[in-house]
Amino acid sequence: MKGKRKKHPDTLKARVALEAIKGIKTLSELSAQYKVHPNVISKWKKQLIEGAAEIFSGSNGKGASEEELTAPLYEEIGRLKMENDWLKKKL
């Protein structure tokens, strides 16, 4: 029977990946310190290196604009208000 996968916080991933990039400690030492498999640490390190350029891309990490995120919510609110008004009339 296999054990459950651990869900590591993003802050831990970043800290461990940075330490792996620095190279002060070996993967084995980091693995023992943080109780994370060395393969996982290597994966996080690779993700950090590949994603580092996005930090400086000028998008400020926002991705979607606020309007793009809130528009569907306002549409849903409007739909629910209409349904609520319709139900009040029927009842």
C-alpha positions in Angstrom: 0.0 0.0 0.0 1.4 3.4 -1.0 1.4 6.3 1.4 -0.3 9.6 0.8 1.5 12.3 -1.1 2.6 15.3 1.0 1.4 18.7 0.1 4.3 21.1 0.7 3.7 24.8 1.1 5.0 27.1 -1.7 7.3 28.9 0.7 9.0 25.7 1.7 9.5 24.8 -2.0 11.0 28.2 -2.8 13.3 28.1 0.2 14.6 24.5 -0.5 15.0 25.3 -4.2 17.0 28.4 -3.5 19.2 26.5 -1.1 19.7 23.8 -3.8 20.7 26.5 -6.3 23.2 28.0 -3.9 24.9 24.6 -3.7 26.1 25.1 -0.2 24.5 21.8 0.9 24.2 18.6 -1.1 20.8 17.2 -2.2 21.2 14.5 0.4 21.8 17.1 3.2 18.8 19.2 2.1 16.7 16.0 1.9 17.5 15.0 5.4 17.0 18.6 6.7 13.6 19.2 5.1 12.4 15.5 4.9 11.8 15.8 1.2 13.1 13.3 -1.4 16.1 14.5 -3.4 14.3 14.0 -6.7 11.6 16.4 -5.5 14.2 18.9 -4.6 15.8 18.6 -8.0 12.4 19.1 -9.6 11.7 22.3 -7.6 15.2 23.6 -8.4 14.5 23.1 -12.1 11.1 24.8 -11.9 12.7 27.8 -10.1 15.4 28.1 -12.7 13.0 27.8 -15.6 10.4 30.2 -14.1 12.9 32.9 -12.9 12.6 34.9 -16.2 8.9 35.4 -15.6 9.7 37.3 -12.4 11.4 40.0 -14.4 9.1 39.9 -17.4 7.2 43.1 -16.4 3.9 41.5 -15.8 4.3 41.9 -12.0 3.0 38.4 -11.5 -0.6 39.4 -11.9 -1.5 37.2 -14.9 -5.2 38.0 -15.4 -6.4 41.5 -14.8 -8.8 42.2 -12.0 -11.6 42.9 -14.5 -11.1 39.5 -16.1 -11.4 37.8 -12.7 -14.4 39.7 -11.4 -16.5 39.8 -14.6 -17.7 36.2 -14.3 -18.5 36.8 -10.6 -20.7 39.8 -11.4 -22.4 37.8 -14.2 -23.2 35.1 -11.7 -24.5 37.6 -9.1 -26.8 39.1 -11.7 -28.1 35.7 -12.7 -28.8 34.7 -9.1 -30.6 38.0 -8.5 -32.8 37.4 -11.5 -33.6 33.9 -10.3 -34.3 35.2 -6.8 -36.7 37.8 -8.1 -38.5 35.2 -10.2 -38.9 32.9 -7.3 -40.3 35.7 -5.1 -42.9 36.4 -7.7 -43.9 32.7 -8.0 -44.1 32.2 -4.2 
